[in-house]
């Protein structure tokens, strides 16, 4: 039996032993970890100090317990007579944290690395980048824009070189969906930064901000705009974020963090490392879908958990601070914003875009309208939906629906009209027919109740109502 087998057996016996036998952890620090510390305490003092402040330290879980490897493992290398691996993957963490690792493996977080080959990735690799970053594992190159951008949040596919070394294009990387040499997906250290692996840090909203920020998913900014974020900043010293238990409404009640709502324990629910189990809309696509639909597409067990169940789980969090009516009314507002975005912009916009395809250059992002439509749904439409989901009014309106509407009417429609004009004048029967179909749909959309104001055809009753409101506003604030 090799060293790793002895370690796993010992931990298994320890974790399954009666609670009164001993506290959690190993009886003492292993000889292998002591040997690691002898050098790394001097050469990597910061890492040693981080580990020294961790619960791992108190449980006698040291360097070897996490980094031990078998000789035959693809990323193993012999270091001072001991086989180790640089990467500690979710599979390694599962030796002790099986429940957490299993939940994480079922989540969208762990699948973040599957962005490779997506439309977003094409933008980074082709439109923004080139293949000039040559590394030993990628002789034909990589796009530095993807390596230092997309991959750092979504995760790289780790490439192992001879001797267990890791290709510099793919490491360092703590992307949430990193594809590891042992076949596992994900990186626990994306949230529990090594080597302290702090739960307190993972509960902090800023921890999520490495990835959940920016023009297309500004959850961090929305949170700090919301009343939740304002309350957090005012009371963060009273939230007991270092508590082992940390149950909302019991250990703290002044404010929630991202973890509170999406992962952490309530009086009725345990901690979950599947961050999708309390989400009732997936707002990533051009048209939002229910989360069980996206789970089904990815082959995740969440396909069996409907959105109503997930919403009930989220409401259970909300009820610790808010009344039933308050929570129910919030969801009426949220669903209303989703419906507005869908019916007024996303559904007709997507249909128009698809009808315009025969009139465009065939290469994605070789047309101005490709960027316009992409930003309407991918940036502005997401901001509006995420803003509503997290009660950030400025992101819902000025950074969201305002931007969607402005660009729909001032960019998207004129660009469609330009394609129609060129198609009709092309002399190509296929393009002429496509232009006629696009014109018919555009006429239908603009003459619909949602858009006829654009043509000066607003309903007279609504027009009169708007005029009365305008006069009342002027009378209210006119100077004497």
Buried (B, 14 or more C-beta within 10 A) or exposed (E): EEBBEEBBEBBEEBEEEEEEEEEEBBEEBBEBBEBBBEEBBEEBEEBBEBBBEBBBBEBBBBBBBBBBBEEEBEBBBEBEEBBBBBBBBBBBBBBBBEEBBBBBBBBBBBBBBBBBEEEBBBBBBBBBBEEEBEBEBBEEBBBBBBBEBBBBBBBBBBBBBEEBBBBBBBBEBBBBBBBBBBEBBBBBBBBBBBBBBBBBBBBBBEBBBBBBBBEBBBBBBBBBBBEBBEBBEEEBEEBBBEBEEBBBBBBBEBBBBBBBBBBBBBEEBEBBBBBBBBBBBBBBBBBBBBBBEBBBEEEBEBBEBBBEEBBEBBBBBBBBBBEEEEBEEBBEEBEEBBEBBBEBBBBBBBBBBEBBEBBBEEEBBEBEBBBBBBBBBBBBBBBBBBBBBBBBEBBBBEBBBBBBBEBBBEBBBEBBEEBBEEBBEBEEEEBBEBBEBBBEBBEEBBEEEBBBBBEEEBEEEEEEEEEEEEEEEEEEEEEE
